[in-house]
Amino acid sequence: MDISLQKVEYRYAAGSPFEKLAIEDVSFSVPSGQYVAIIGHTGSGKSTVLQHLNALLKPTAGSVVIGDRTVRAGRKEKELKSIRQKVGIVFQFPEQQLFEETVLKDICYGPMNFGVSEEEAKNRAEYWIEEVGLSREILNQSPFDLSGGQMRRVAIAGVLAMQPDLIVLDEPTAGLDPRGRKEMMDMFYRLHKERNLSMILVTHSMEDASVYADKIVIMHKGKKVHEGTPREIFADAEKLKQWDLSVPEVVHFQRLLEHKTGILFPVVCLTMEELVAQWKQLSGGHPL
Amino acid sequence: MKKPIISLDSITFRYPNSVHDVLKQVSFSIHEGEWVAIVGHNGSGKSTLAKLINGLYFPENGEIHIAGIKLDNSTVWDTRKHIGMVFQNPDNQFVGTTVQDDVAFGLENHGVPYEDMVKRVIGALKQVKMDDFLNQEPHHLSGGQKQRVAIASVLALRPDIIILDEATSMLDPHGREEIISLVRQLKEVQGLTVLSITHDLEEAAKADRIIVMNDGEVFQTGTPDEIFKLGDELVKLGLDLPFPIKMANTFKEQGVPLQGQYLTEEELVIELWTSHFKK
């Protein structure tokens, strides 16, 4: 399922004295199976963009194409359910949305809302609970007796159980410890690869954007200001600075090394392994 | 000799309906004007520590002293006057309909006169660079902006101790740096004591001292330098190493010989540079 935003504008409280322009003229596309990261400084409009992806917000100008549906400004849209079933959004701190008595009921809630039978919903719950790295035994427990990290996985299983074509992740690892963070990001990447799921990751982490994404979209003051592959985006630290963004640590280190030694690397290295391999080649003529 | 402003003596605690202790025999003290970071994996007990220090729960065993006062049921309102707490998610701590109302809320509760209140509200919002947003509705702000307002609300009450419970984890790197340098400034100029609870070792590296928690116990206490020398032991605890150490380890793994430990990128670059030009 392809997604595209076409000249999208959104004004909060349009027509009232509190009207505020949140985003304008935002266009980009997410072809089926692609992993796109949206980065931008606090307040750049990332969250507003995100809410357009399953028609939680409707543009005040422009249009959003979600598969075979188009949500256009000024047109009343019927039957948004089919859009919301295709696009699963994992909001920040999704564990706060848990509410059922048991983990099983909580995971089944979403799919059953979309017309899936109870039996099928249960099958899906049993399947997805293991996919997110928890055991089936947990299904009969209250979600509120679980640890924060487990609760988040349950909430994510609930989104996955709706079997969306596109998953939108809003800072999915906020508050997790470094090990939990890596496990979670690796899990999403595996789902993306194995099932050809499209992914949109909203993140502050330049590291995650550079390692996982095929494409990066940069938001600044409500506008899309740049778009490209991680290597293109992170090649120009100066450009990023004007949008209050930085490069991943490894790129920063590469620049420092180049500056000090006068040796220029032919490419921007996005991982530590890449950087070491380049360094060994470049310094190959000299014994280390 | 600096005097302790927070001290914990053999604290043991378990949550109601739980079968295991979240904190086991935890003792440490924090001095006036010191910045201490508590790090540890999810579930290591670090947030529980913050709740005990603020008297949201009371320990099963052991004693806590805040500014010389023994913390218990009868003194909790006195000890809380010394402490300002900022939590991870600012959405859970908004009460006002505008940014300035929200910051004023705590002051009204403390009976601060109107004139003084206005000054304090604006002053606190200036400190966190949110004074352009006085009449905005908090729920229209982005996560990072909300957190800055939450910090302003605490600053307006002028506590001696500020506890940051994962307070920067929702901010972007730029916002995080801004808050960290703000905290440092508050500590240095106003002599504020800072206790920051965090996963972020880069943030912890800025503190005077780090306490590493593991499964409810104090695993190690020391300066950032001392703590980072633990290397892989920290990784085993679910934590991460600062970038220069990870980078140096990758060089070593790929057969590039390096001596010693590098806590800054500059140190590592110099080592690579000199070894490269050594014939």
Interface residues (C-beta under 8 A of the other chain):
Chain A: Y12 F18 K20 H41 T42 G43 S44 S47 Q92 F93 S147 G148 G149 E171 A174 G175 L176 D177 P178 R179 G180 H204 M206 D244 L245 S246 E249 V250 H252 F253 L256 L257 K260 T261 M272 E273 L275 V276 A277 W279 K280 S283 H286 P287 L288
Chain B: G40 H41 N42 G43 Q88 N89 E137 H140 L141 S142 G143 G144 Q145 E166 S169 M170 L171 D172 P173 H174 G175 H199 G238 L239 D240 F243 K246 M247 T250 F251 Q254 G255 V256 P257 E265 E266 L268 V269 I270 L272 W273 S275 H276 F277 K279
